[in-house]
């Protein structure tokens, strides 16, 4: 190994240090960047050797240009570690083959999410048993999905005994790899730029290769290689192979006839290959088109030779340093060598060879993505190519959607009977690939010709979905109506169309129409035996009932929806989930523990099934935790949601929940800034827009501008002349009532009191009763009603609102001359706020009571700590106990029934609070604490 790292002593020293740290349980990451041939792969070889000598399992891969359109190509190489593999690797391979698939609406994004979570979970679990090293060469060629996983891993290195070492070339600032390097730098990952070897390093490398110290002429010749190790290596091997280096004692020298101006690197490589036998050269000229790495089976297929005939050429190429072993296969020692061989072909020859390789691989049953790469390189599709594409389209869409789309585009541009109906498949592929506008155009083009009714219904379904994904809800409804008017439309298709229509109308807040469409979806679904359409309709109907306050009815419908889904569970077709709708019902009925359980179940199913609703679940969990007073856990859900894919644009709601907590805790971060700087109104279809108005108003109130804060709320609440009635709006009423009371707005207080009393009469749950009593108590200046409100909120499990009630009871008691009661209520309010960390609310209470002549003294309740053991939430302490037991994040996820990503965020927050930099440190801290 020392032969390949001459002149890289500093890099060796750093690698030795991080490998020692890895063995001790501390995760690290390193990036080595440099021009082709500068020695990046040699440094990676060194990292590989150091890790293996320390007994550390190495997962190694190498990105290739031909695989850039293949999701997870380089990571799948890394996980191909033979007998040492982790059990989770088998599932990942199945996912890559398409053994488990998300359904069409989630598409390629959902499938990639599913695979990414499986990879991250497997590595997470594997690291709980032993340290790992993930080494990736030529990251500049890596696919975007692999880059995303590496980015996620870098953010979690403080939790994992994982060493990530990657190499790449310099790249433009707007490239994906440059963006990744910036993200890694923010995570504290250094990038080392590999400089050309100094003269001494070049001399040492030449001495190793030539067997003697370079003489003056040889030294002058290699100086032309400008310190590039690969160029130096190829040059010396070329000279040695042609007998032009002479050993004179301990000196290696060249004759005077050897030109001192070296040829180009490509010319040098090709000149050296000329010394190989003809069979070896011919083999290399073909297999070079397979990419930098290939299997023995692929070689025998494309060369159409028995394996025995390839033994001698392979042995010769290995001995010459052209090829090297790659796991169970072979590969070119350096991609520049392979490129030199490829470029020695004319374009016409390359095209013909790719065509033949594609045919040979297809006949040999090779992976569909490997065949597709060569079919694309071969130019226009033949009838044989189209036949293969039709037979292979489903697995190809799952494994390499970009390749599938490009092949279908080429096919639909070709005239002939063999190419008919591929425009329909193109519409499906574009929708799967997350290109709804293009899918719409392709679907309309397909519908322009006559299609059988069942096929036409399917295409119209894709068209409706494409329109909805573009946010064109009116057009979605119109398209569904057009589809439902088709004569002979199968009833199960009609059921699904009604369900889509109900969902679009729900998003548009056209609740009566949405409920009617949902009822039709349920009826048609049941009559046709389509359990999915039935569940979809029931869920949408439940969502309508939640909005219109018929919560008990909605709860029953969600039960029926889950029964209809049965063992199939949540599907990625859902943008509304039974678990989600059920949880909102339970939360509105003050059954918060049950609500939380359903949200956790839904979140875990989403994470494991690739469903696009994971962010929606995390948003709902954040809201429930906020109401329960578990604000640290709410912030964990916020971060988990923001780290997830978010096709439904729920991220702003997560920022709003976090902003509500930050303002009350006298803090400010990007969450609050996002809300303050956002446009004033959320889309009309959003039933969570109240969160944004509430958060913006609270920011103004905390800044001392209560009048503007209430004006903002007033403009939203009374936008249409009367008090707006929207689901969950009662959460906003306590702050609105307090502001109205402080500003003397008795008219608005009276309206709030009447509305909340109506809600409480309709649904007399403790939370509704508490809100009604609070608003009526402020409107009537009745302190006894505020005491009732606090008690009701306590029963409902709403500690923030209970403190609201006691704060206002204290003010009214002070004005009524009941100083003892005012002092007691104010103390209870401040205690409640401090337990939540709501320092702004506590300060506001003291200031209000001071103005009324009441002083709230130092409380026995100490303000919430930001660091140390006391800062840990109950959930965080449970997680820490499990870490001390040796549980991995996936194991904690299973035991606590929360998503793995949520566990990961919890662990990061625990580390920050306890000042620990590794999982090992956390385990030690927890163990020592327990021993006291």
Long-range contacts (C-beta under 8 A, 24 or more apart in sequence): 1-45, 1-46, 1-49, 2-208, 3-205, 3-208, 3-209, 4-39, 4-42, 4-45, 4-46, 4-229, 5-39, 5-42, 5-43, 5-45, 5-46, 6-197, 6-201, 6-202, 6-204, 6-205, 6-208, 6-229, 7-39, 7-197, 7-198, 7-200, 7-201, 7-202, 7-204, 7-205, 7-229, 8-39, 8-42, 8-43, 8-46, 8-194, 8-201, 11-43, 11-46, 11-192, 11-194, 12-46, 14-192, 15-43, 15-46, 15-47, 15-50, 15-165, 16-50, 18-163, 19-47, 19-50, 19-51, 19-54, 19-56, 19-133, 19-163, 20-54, 22-51, 22-54, 22-56, 22-131, 22-133, 22-161, 22-162, 22-163, 23-54, 23-55, 23-56, 23-131, 24-920, 25-131, 25-161, 25-918, 25-919, 25-920, 26-161, 26-917, 26-918, 26-920, 27-156, 27-157, 27-158, 27-159, 27-160, 27-161, 27-162, 27-163, 27-164, 27-918, 28-157, 28-163, 28-164, 29-153, 29-154, 29-157, 29-163, 29-164, 29-165, 29-166, 29-184, 29-187, 29-189, 30-163, 30-164, 30-165, 30-166, 30-189, 30-190, 30-192, 31-165, 31-166, 31-167, 31-168, 31-181, 31-184, 31-189, 31-190, 31-191, 31-192, 32-165, 32-166, 32-167, 32-168, 32-191, 32-192, 32-194, 33-167, 33-168, 33-169, 33-170, 33-181, 33-191, 33-192, 33-193, 33-194, 34-167, 34-169, 34-170, 34-193, 34-194, 34-195, 35-169, 35-170, 35-228, 36-169, 36-230, 36-335, 36-336, 37-228, 37-229, 37-230, 37-231, 37-265, 37-334, 37-336, 38-194, 38-195, 38-196, 38-228, 38-229, 38-230, 39-194, 39-197, 39-229, 39-230, 40-137, 40-138, 40-167, 40-168, 40-194, 41-137, 41-167, 41-334, 42-229, 43-167, 43-194, 44-135, 44-137, 44-165, 44-167, 47-133, 47-135, 47-163, 47-165, 48-133, 48-135, 51-133, 51-163, 56-130, 56-131, 56-132, 56-133, 56-163, 57-81, 57-84, 57-130, 57-131, 57-132, 57-133, 58-132, 58-133, 58-135, 59-132, 59-133, 59-134, 59-135, 60-134, 60-135, 60-136, 60-137, 61-135, 61-136, 61-137, 62-136, 62-137, 62-138, 62-292, 62-293, 62-326, 62-331, 63-136, 63-137, 63-138, 63-139, 63-140, 63-141, 63-142, 63-143, 63-146, 64-138, 64-141, 64-291, 64-292, 64-293, 64-335, 65-141, 65-335, 66-291, 66-373, 67-141, 67-143, 67-291, 67-373, 68-141, 68-142, 68-143, 69-143, 69-373, 69-400, 69-402, 69-403, 69-406, 70-143, 70-369, 70-373, 70-399, 70-400, 70-403, 71-108, 71-112, 71-115, 71-143, 71-144, 71-145, 71-146, 71-399, 71-400, 71-401, 72-96, 72-112, 72-115, 72-116, 72-119, 72-143, 72-145, 72-146, 72-149, 73-142, 73-143, 73-146, 74-136, 74-139, 74-141, 74-142, 74-143, 74-146, 75-119, 75-145, 75-146, 75-149, 77-293, 77-327, 78-134, 78-135, 78-136, 79-119, 79-122, 80-327, 80-328, 81-327, 82-327, 82-328, 86-122, 86-125, 86-126, 88-118, 88-121, 88-122, 88-125, 88-126, 89-122, 91-118, 91-122, 92-118, 92-119, 92-122, 96-399, 97-395, 97-398, 97-399, 98-394, 98-395, 98-398, 98-399, 101-398, 102-572, 102-609, 102-610, 102-611, 103-571, 103-572, 103-573, 104-428, 104-431, 104-432, 104-462, 104-465, 104-573, 105-465, 105-469, 105-572, 105-573, 105-575, 105-612, 106-572, 106-573, 106-610, 106-611, 106-612, 107-401, 107-431, 107-432, 107-433, 107-434, 108-397, 108-401, 108-432, 108-433, 108-434, 109-434, 109-612, 109-645, 109-647, 110-572, 110-610, 110-611, 110-612, 110-645, 111-398, 111-610, 112-145, 112-148, 113-610, 113-612, 113-614, 113-644, 113-645, 114-608, 114-609, 114-610, 115-145, 116-145, 116-148, 116-149, 116-152, 117-607, 117-608, 117-610, 117-900, 117-901, 119-149, 120-149, 120-152, 120-153, 120-156, 120-900, 121-889, 121-890, 121-900, 123-153, 123-160, 123-162, 124-156, 124-160, 124-888, 124-889, 124-890, 124-900, 124-904, 125-888, 125-889, 125-890, 125-891, 127-160, 127-161, 127-162, 127-888, 128-886, 128-887, 128-888, 128-889, 128-891, 129-888, 130-161, 131-161, 131-162, 131-163, 132-160, 132-161, 132-162, 132-163, 133-162, 133-163, 133-164, 133-165, 134-162, 134-163, 134-164, 134-165, 135-165, 135-166, 136-164, 136-165, 136-166, 136-167, 137-166, 137-167, 138-167, 138-168, 138-169, 138-335, 139-166, 139-167, 139-168, 139-177, 139-180, 140-168, 140-169, 140-171, 140-175, 140-177, 142-177, 144-176, 147-176, 147-177, 147-180, 150-180, 151-180, 151-183, 151-184, 152-643, 154-183, 154-184, 154-187, 154-189, 155-187, 156-904, 156-908, 157-187, 158-908, 158-911, 158-917, 158-918, 158-919, 159-889, 159-904, 159-907, 159-908, 159-911, 159-918, 159-919, 160-919, 161-918, 161-919, 161-920, 195-227, 196-226, 196-227, 196-228, 197-227, 197-228, 197-229, 197-232, 198-227, 199-223, 199-227, 201-227, 202-227, 202-232, 205-229, 205-232, 205-233, 206-232, 206-236, 206-252, 207-252, 209-233, 209-236, 209-237, 209-240, 210-236, 210-239, 210-240, 210-245, 210-247, 210-252, 211-247, 211-252, 212-247, 212-248, 212-249, 212-250, 212-251, 212-252, 213-250, 213-251, 213-252, 214-251, 214-252, 214-253, 215-248, 215-251, 215-252, 215-253, 215-254, 216-253, 217-253, 217-254, 217-256, 217-258, 217-260, 218-245, 218-252, 218-253, 218-254, 220-260, 221-254, 221-258, 221-260, 221-262, 222-262, 224-260, 224-261, 224-262, 225-262, 228-265, 230-265, 230-334, 230-336, 231-262, 231-265, 231-268, 233-321, 234-265, 234-268, 234-269, 234-272, 234-337, 235-262, 235-268, 237-272, 237-320, 237-321, 238-268, 238-269, 238-271, 238-272, 241-272, 241-275, 241-320, 242-271, 242-275, 265-336, 265-340, 266-336, 266-339, 266-340, 266-343, 269-336, 269-337, 269-340, 269-341, 270-340, 270-341, 270-344, 272-320, 273-320, 273-322, 273-341, 275-320, 276-316, 276-317, 276-320, 276-322, 277-312, 277-313, 277-316, 279-312, 279-313, 280-312, 280-313, 280-316, 280-317, 283-310, 283-313, 283-314, 283-317, 284-313, 284-317, 284-322, 284-323, 284-341, 285-341, 285-344, 285-345, 286-353, 286-357, 287-330, 288-332, 288-338, 288-341, 288-342, 289-342, 289-350, 289-353, 289-354, 289-357, 289-374, 289-377, 290-357, 291-338, 291-373, 292-331, 292-332, 292-335, 292-338, 293-326, 293-329, 293-330, 293-331, 293-332, 294-329, 294-330, 294-331, 295-328, 295-329, 295-330, 296-328, 296-329, 296-330, 297-364, 297-366, 298-329, 298-361, 298-364, 298-366, 298-370, 299-330, 301-360, 301-361, 301-363, 301-364, 301-366, 302-356, 302-357, 302-360, 302-361, 304-360, 350-377, 351-377, 351-378, 351-379, 352-378, 354-378, 355-379, 355-382, 358-385, 359-384, 362-388, 367-399, 368-392, 368-395, 368-396, 368-399, 368-400, 369-396, 369-399, 369-400, 369-403, 372-396, 372-400, 372-403, 372-404, 372-407, 373-403, 375-407, 376-403, 376-406, 376-407, 376-410, 380-410, 380-414, 381-407, 381-410, 381-411, 381-414, 383-416, 383-418, 385-411, 386-411, 386-418, 386-419, 386-422, 387-418, 389-422, 390-422, 390-425, 393-425, 393-429, 397-428, 397-429, 397-432, 401-429, 401-432, 401-433, 402-433, 404-429, 404-433, 405-429, 405-430, 405-433, 405-435, 424-451, 424-455, 424-459, 427-459, 427-462, 427-463, 427-466, 428-462, 431-462, 431-465, 431-466, 431-469, 436-465, 436-466, 436-467, 436-469, 436-470, 437-466, 437-470, 439-463, 439-466, 440-466, 440-467, 440-470, 453-486, 453-487, 453-488, 453-489, 453-490, 454-490, 454-493, 456-486, 457-483, 457-486, 457-489, 457-490, 457-493, 457-497, 458-493, 460-486, 460-497, 461-493, 461-496, 461-497, 461-500, 464-497, 464-500, 465-500, 468-500, 468-503, 468-504, 469-647, 473-504, 473-505, 473-507, 473-508, 473-685, 474-508, 476-500, 476-501, 476-504, 477-501, 477-504, 477-505, 477-508, 480-504, 490-528, 491-524, 491-527, 491-528, 492-524, 492-525, 492-528, 492-529, 492-530, 492-533, 494-524, 494-528, 495-520, 495-521, 495-523, 495-524, 495-525, 495-528, 495-530, 495-533, 495-534, 495-537, 496-521, 496-530, 496-532, 496-533, 496-536, 498-524, 498-533, 498-537, 499-525, 499-533, 499-536, 499-537, 499-540, 502-537, 502-540, 502-541, 502-544, 503-536, 503-540, 503-575, 503-576, 506-540, 506-543, 506-544, 506-547, 506-576, 506-685, 507-685, 508-684, 508-685, 509-547, 509-684, 509-685, 509-687, 511-544, 511-547, 511-548, 514-540, 514-544, 515-541, 515-544, 515-545, 518-544, 525-564, 531-564, 531-565, 531-566, 531-568, 532-564, 532-565, 532-568, 532-571, 532-573, 534-561, 534-564, 535-561, 535-562, 535-564, 535-565, 535-578, 536-561, 536-573, 536-574, 536-576, 538-564, 538-578, 539-574, 539-576, 539-577, 539-578, 539-581, 540-576, 542-578, 542-581, 542-582, 542-585, 543-576, 543-581, 546-581, 546-584, 546-585, 546-588, 546-727, 547-687, 547-726, 547-727, 549-725, 549-727, 549-759, 549-762, 549-763, 551-585, 551-588, 551-589, 551-763, 552-585, 552-589, 552-763, 554-581, 554-585, 555-582, 555-585, 555-586, 555-589, 557-581, 558-582, 558-585, 569-605, 569-609, 570-602, 570-605, 570-606, 570-609, 570-611, 570-613, 571-609, 571-611, 572-609, 572-610, 572-611, 572-612, 574-611, 574-613, 575-612, 575-613, 575-648, 577-602, 577-606, 577-611, 577-613, 577-616, 577-617, 579-605, 579-617, 580-613, 580-616, 580-617, 580-620, 583-620, 583-624, 584-620, 584-727, 584-728, 587-623, 587-624, 587-627, 588-727, 588-728, 588-763, 588-765, 588-767, 589-763, 589-765, 590-765, 590-766, 590-767, 590-795, 590-796, 590-797, 592-624, 592-627, 592-628, 592-797, 595-624, 596-621, 596-624, 596-625, 596-628, 597-897, 599-624, 600-897, 600-898, 600-899, 601-897, 603-898, 603-899, 603-902, 604-893, 604-897, 604-898, 604-899, 606-899, 607-899, 607-900, 607-901, 612-645, 612-647, 612-648, 613-648, 614-641, 614-644, 614-645, 614-899, 615-641, 615-642, 615-644, 615-645, 615-646, 615-648, 615-650, 615-651, 615-654, 616-648, 616-650, 617-641, 618-644, 618-654, 618-899, 618-902, 619-650, 619-653, 619-654, 619-657, 619-688, 622-654, 622-657, 622-658, 623-657, 623-691, 623-728, 626-657, 626-660, 626-661, 626-800, 627-731, 627-797, 627-798, 627-800, 628-797, 628-798, 628-799, 629-797, 629-798, 629-799, 629-800, 629-835, 629-836, 630-873, 630-874, 630-875, 631-661, 631-665, 631-836, 631-837, 632-873, 632-875, 632-876, 632-909, 633-873, 633-875, 634-658, 634-661, 635-661, 635-909, 636-875, 636-902, 636-905, 636-906, 636-909, 637-902, 638-671, 639-905, 640-899, 640-901, 640-902, 640-904, 640-905, 643-901, 643-905, 644-901, 652-678, 652-682, 652-692, 653-688, 653-691, 653-692, 656-688, 656-691, 656-692, 656-694, 656-695, 657-691, 659-695, 659-698, 659-699, 660-691, 660-694, 660-695, 660-698, 663-695, 663-698, 663-699, 663-702, 663-840, 664-698, 664-800, 664-833, 664-836, 664-837, 664-838, 664-839, 664-840, 664-841, 665-837, 665-838, 665-839, 665-840, 666-702, 666-839, 666-840, 666-843, 672-699, 675-699, 687-726, 687-727, 687-728, 688-728, 689-716, 689-726, 690-716, 690-726, 690-728, 690-729, 690-731, 690-732, 693-732, 694-731, 694-732, 694-735, 697-735, 697-739, 698-735, 701-735, 701-739, 702-840, 706-739, 706-742, 706-743, 707-743, 709-739, 710-736, 710-739, 710-740, 710-743, 710-745, 713-739, 714-748, 718-748, 718-751, 723-751, 723-752, 723-755, 725-755, 730-756, 730-759, 730-767, 730-768, 730-771, 733-771, 733-774, 733-775, 734-771, 734-774, 734-775, 734-801, 734-804, 734-805, 735-804, 737-774, 737-775, 737-778, 737-779, 738-778, 738-804, 738-807, 738-808, 740-778, 741-778, 741-808, 742-848, 746-779, 749-775, 749-778, 749-779, 750-779, 752-779, 753-778, 753-779, 753-780, 765-796, 766-792, 766-793, 766-795, 766-796, 767-792, 767-793, 767-796, 767-798, 767-801, 770-795, 770-796, 770-798, 770-801, 770-802, 770-805, 771-801, 773-805, 774-801, 774-804, 774-805, 774-808, 777-805, 777-808, 777-809, 777-812, 778-808, 778-812, 781-812, 781-815, 782-812, 783-809, 783-812, 783-813, 783-816, 783-818, 783-821, 786-812, 787-825, 790-828, 799-832, 799-835, 799-836, 800-832, 800-836, 800-838, 800-841, 802-832, 803-828, 803-829, 803-832, 803-833, 803-836, 803-838, 803-841, 804-829, 806-832, 807-841, 807-844, 807-845, 807-848, 810-845, 810-848, 810-849, 810-854, 811-848, 811-849, 811-852, 814-849, 814-852, 814-853, 814-854, 815-852, 819-853, 819-854, 822-849, 822-852, 822-854, 823-854, 823-856, 826-854, 826-856, 827-856, 827-857, 827-859, 830-856, 830-859, 830-861, 831-859, 831-860, 831-861, 834-859, 834-861, 834-862, 834-863, 834-864, 835-861, 835-864, 836-864, 837-863, 837-864, 839-863, 866-913, 867-912, 867-913, 867-914, 867-915, 868-913, 868-914, 869-914, 869-929, 871-913, 872-910, 872-913, 872-914, 875-906, 876-906, 876-909, 876-910, 876-913, 879-903, 879-906, 879-907, 879-910, 880-910, 880-922, 880-925, 880-926, 881-926, 883-907, 883-910, 883-919, 883-922, 883-923, 883-926, 884-922, 884-923, 884-926, 884-927, 884-930, 886-923
